[in-house]
Amino acid sequence: NAGVIQTPRHKVTGKGQEATLWCEPISGHSAVFWYRQTIVQGLEFLTYFRNQAPIDDSGMPKERFSAQMPNQSHSTLKIQSTQPQDSAVYLCASSDRGSAETLYFGSGTRLTVL
Amino acid sequence: GDSVTQTEGLVTLTEGLPVMLNCTYQTIYSNPFLFWYVQHLNESPRLLLKSFTDNKRTEHQGFHATLHKSSSSFHLQKSSAQLSDSALYYCALRYQGGRALIFGTGTTVSVSP
């Protein structure tokens, strides 16, 4: 079991450019979550999918952020027109069942917007 | 809305001393699930322990916590801290049928010799 795989590990973009982050959940897990981690805010929920369907995107900044899960083996988080305040570690997690489920996190993508 | 409060941003202590990290939560739902996640330096968060049973002590790797619905608390404790316990600890909340896990702001624990 390779765990949750996130690529790239690091990404540097210029202000106004687009960034696409990839996540491959653990095989067989039905839910995928995206979080953003900063020193000030800690772990902020962005969005999640269950069985590929979007369930809750209440944490997503509406205008520039979007997420998709085209198949059960990967999800993407896209940030358009990146801004310096988007700089953070973006963590993807997957889980396999229920409300008491354990989240398994990937290593994260560190996004730096210059 | 639902929220989790961790009052300590940083806890520093000497190896061998007890440690307690505070966690309180707010939710309108009567059946919350509470979690503690730990994140060591350059690693991703991983589950430390979880509970959804009122007044029942949960233990793992020397740590323990008890969910008290009467006080909306889920404090994390360990009787004797080790150097390897230095990490960032997150308390988190979810309720049955609810949305995604909501995390507190985290408490950094630094244990020195």
Interface residues (C-beta under 8 A of the other chain):
Chain A: F33 Y35 Q41 G42 L43 E44 F45 Y48 I55 D56 S58 G59 L91 S99 A100 T102 L103 Y104 F105 G106 S107 G108
Chain B: F33 Y37 E43 S44 P45 R46 L47 K50 F52 Y90 R94 Y95 Q96 G97 G98 R99 A100 L101 I102 F103 G104 T105 G106
